[in-house]
Amino acid sequence: MDNLRNLLWIPGALLVLAVLLDALLSCLQSGEGRLSGWVHRRIYAAVRWVVRVTGQRSWLAWSTFALIFGTLLTWTALLWLGWTLVFWAQPGALEVAKTGKAASFADTVYFVGYTISTLGLGDIVASSDLWKILTDFTAIFGFFLLTFAITFIVPVAQARSARRQFALTVYRAGPTAQELVVNAMHDYPDGLQGLLDSLHSRLNMLDAQHLSTPNLHRFHSRDRRESLDAALPVLGEALLIIGGALQEDAPKALRLSLDSVDSLTRSYEHVYSGPEVSIPPPPDLQALREAGVPLRSATEFAAYLHAYQDLRRRLHSMAGSGHWRWDEIAQVDASRR
């Protein structure tokens, strides 16, 4: 039994290194390491299960809190466990300061807890120079964990704010794709070009944020006006109407904006593992006709949409992941369903 106990430092050290590596990858490289990615997938699946069972979409808004709290709790628990195994592996490594007796397992857990939190209470102490040095390393790793927690949370908060601002801008331009096109042509000083100019830089920023942190696609807002999973499908469908249905020449930024929307939906597809959805029905252009907008033939528009059917499927899937109906995104052509 003692021989097995003496080997506990090996899994303990591996746990400590795993947490450090995962935190580094999550904060500095890809938005989620292998460990945090495993945690995110299961927490997100649990949130979506609650939504299905209750039938209440509002539970999706808790995904942000659940994912962040779950990640930090996992890092803390595994770091705590890892250092506990390291110190517990050597009998007598820790002593009770007042009595000089060897620390119990509960004492060891308590000692590691206040050491990684950098409190340094001192009622449990290391018995030799080696363990004193390891105590210092434990405190340093705890400080690293606090730093990584801040590094993890701050960019997420900034990205959440950017997502809300972008979604609100799109919603105010038009809650559906057709309204967005008509309103842009009538309300923006430079028409459609003015709309795309105002959105293009924000699209690029969102694209960059989601490429570096794809996990952002698992965050949802309670209000449709602030939801990227509604705003991006509205904008994507509007861009396709602009590019394929209007007789006038496409705005200069159209292709670049479509590329950004396409990239955002691909990073979304990277993290979302829901059931594959169908291509949505073609958008109804009656609202544009009533507004006096010159349109191409239905055949030309259908051929244009066919070239973007994969993008439209991803946009449909994104709207579905936010529990938005497609008729909230775009007025559909009932005759082509």
N, C-alpha and C positions, 0 to 999 in steps of 0.2 A: 504493500500500500504506500509506504514511504517513497519507494522508487517511482511509482506512478505520480505521486505528488511532486517529486523533484523535477518531473518532465513538464509540469503545467506551464512553465515559463515559455515553452515553445508555442503552443496555441495562443498564449497571452500576447507574446511579441508579434505574432502574425496578425492578431486582431488590431493591435495598436497601429501597425504599419498599414493595414488595410484601410483603417479609418483615415489615416493621414493621406494616403494616396487618393482615396475617393474624394476627400475634401478638396485636395489640390486640383483634381480633374474637374470637379463640379464648379469650383470657383474661378479657375484660371483658364480652362480649355473648352470643355464641351457642354457645360451647364448641368451635366449629371454624369457621375462615374458609374461603374458597373454596379456597385452596391446601392447607391442612391437611385439609380435607374430601376433596379429590382423593387426597391421600396415604393417609388413613385407609381409604377405600374399597378401594384397591388392596392395602394391607397386609392388611386384613381378608379380602379375597378370597383372598389367598395363604395365609393361615392356614387358612381353611376348605378350600382345595384340598389342603393337607397332610393335614388330617383325613380327607378323602375318600379320598386315595391310600393312607394308612397304615391307615385304619380305627380309629385311636386317638383317642378323644375328648379325651384328656389334652392334646393339642396346643392345644386351644382355650384352655387356661389361660395359654398364652403370648401371647394376644392383647393383654393389658394392656401387657406389656413391649414387645412389637413396635410397638404403636401409639404409645406415649409416646416410645420411643427413635427411631422413624421420624420422628415430628414434630420432635423436637429436632434430629436429624441433618439433616433437610431445611432447617430454618431456619438452622442454622449454615452448612451448605454453600452455600446461596444467598446469605447475607449475605457470606460469605467471597469467593465468586465476584464478587458485585456490586462490592464495594470494590476487589478486584483489578483489575477492568476499568476502574474510575474512575482509579486511580493509573497503570495501564499505558497509558491513553489518551494521556498526555502524556510524550513521551520526556524523560528527565532529571528527572522529578518527584521521584524518589527517588535517593539516592546511598549508596554504601557509605561508612560513617563513616571508616574507616581510610585508604582510598585516594582518596576523592572521585570515584570513577568512577560512571557511571550504573548504577543497579541493573538486573540482568537480570530476565526474567520470573519465574524461580525465586526471586530475591531479593524481588520484589514480593509473590509469594504468601506467602513466609515473613514478610515485614514485616506484611502484613494479618493473618495468623494470630496473631502475638503481640500485635498492637495490639487486635484485637477481644476477645482474651482478657485484655486490660488488664495484660499483663506488662510492656510497655514496655522491652524489652531494650536498644534504642538502637544496635545495630550497623548498622542501615539507618535513614537519616534523611531528612526532607523537605528539598528544595533551596530552597524559597522560603516566604514568609509564607503564601501561599494554601494550599500543600500542608501546611504545619504546622497550619493551622486545620482542614483536612480530616482530618488525622491525629487531632486532638482529637475531631472528629465520629465518626470510626471507632471510637475507644475508647468514646465515649458510647453509640453504637449497640450495641457489644459488651456494655456494662453493662446496657442496656435488655434485650438478649436474655437475659442471665443472670436479670434480674428477672422477665421474662415466663416463663422456664422454671420458676422457682419458683412463680409465680402459676398456671401451668398444672398443675403436678404436685400441689401441696398440696390443692386442692379435689377432684382426682381421688382422691387417697388417702383423704380424708375421706368422699367418697361411696362408695368401695369398702368402707370400714369400716361405714358405715350399711347398705349393701346386705347385707353378711354378717350383721350383727346381726339385721336384719329377717328374712332367709331362715332363720336359725337359730331364731328365735322361732316362725315358721310351722311349720318342720319338727318342732320339739318339741311343738307343739300338735297336730300330726297330719301324718304324711308323705303321706297322700292326702286328698282333699277330704272323703270320707265319714268318715274317722277324725277329721279336724279338727272336724267338726260334732258328732260323738258325744262326743269328749273335751271339747269346750268346754261342752256341756250338762251334763256330769257333774263336770268338774274345776274349772271357773272359779267363783269365789264368786257372780258374778252371771250365770252361764251365758253364752249367746251375746252378751248385751249387754256382759258383762265382757271377752270376747274382742275385740269390735270397739272398745271403749273403749281397750284396751291397744295396738291396732294402728293406730287412725285417725290419730293425730298423726304416726306414723312413715310411714304411707302418704302423707300430705300433704307431708312433708319429701322423700321419695323422688320424688314427683311434681314438686315444684318443682325439684329437682336435675336431673332428666331433661328437664324442659322447657327449662332454661337450657343443659344440656349433653347433648343427645340421644346423643352419641357414647358415653356410659356404657353404652348397651345393647350395644355391641360388646365389652364386657369380660365375661369368663367366669371362673368359679371351677372348680377341679378337683373339689371335693367337692360332692355334691348338697345336703348340709345347708347350704351357704353360697351356693347359687346362686339368684339372683333369678329367672333364667329357668325355674326349677322352682317356686320358692315362690309367685310371683305367679299362675301358672296354677292351682296348688293352692288358693290363697285365692280366686281369682275363681270357680272352679267351686264351692267351698264356699259362697260368698256367694249364688250362684244357687240352690243347694239350699235354703239358709235362706230365701231370698225366695220361692221357687216351690213347694217341696215340703212345708214344714212347715205344720201347721194353726195353730200359735200365731202371734200377731201378730209381724211382723218387728221386730227391734230398731231403735231410733231412728236409730242410726248406719249402718244398712245402705245406704241410698241414697247417702249421702255417701261411704262406703267403696267402693261400686260405681263411683261417679263417678271416684274417684281411680284405681281399677284400670283403668277405661276410658281415662282420660287417659294413664296409663303405657303402655298397649298402643298408643295412637295415636302417642306419641313414639317408641316402639319401631318402629312401622311406618314412621316417617319416615326411619330410617337403615338398616333391613334390607331388602335387595332380593332375598331368596331367592324360590324358586318359591311360588306361592300354594297353600295347603293347604286341605283340606276341613274342614267343620264336624265336630268329633269326635262320636262316638256319645253318646247321653244317659247320664248317670251312673246306675249301678245303686243302688237305694235299699234293697236287701236288708239291708245292715248296719244301717241306721236302723230297719228293721222289727224286726230281731232285738234291737235295743236298746230296743224299746218306744216309739219316737218316733211320735206321731200324724202321719199323712201325708195330704196331699190326694190326689185321684184322679190317675191317670196322665195323663188328658186335660188336666186343669188344669195339671199340671206341664209337659206338652209345649207347651201354648200359651204358658206363661210363658217357656220356653227359646227358643221361636221368636222372641220379641221381642228376644232378646239373641244371635242367631245370629252377627252380625258380631263382637261381642265374643268369643264362644267361638272363632270362627275365628282371631282375632288371638292369643288365649291358646294355641291349638293350634300356631300358627306360632312363638310365642315358645318353647314347650317344644321344638319341633323344632329351632330354631336352637341350643339348648343340647344337642342330641342326647339328649333325654329322651323315652322312649316315653310315649304318653298313658296307658297302663295303669299307669305309675308315678305319674301325676298324680291319676287318679281311676279307681275301679273302674267299668268300663263295662257297660252293659246288653247282654249278648251277643245277646239276641233282637232288638235294635233296630239292630244294626250295618248 
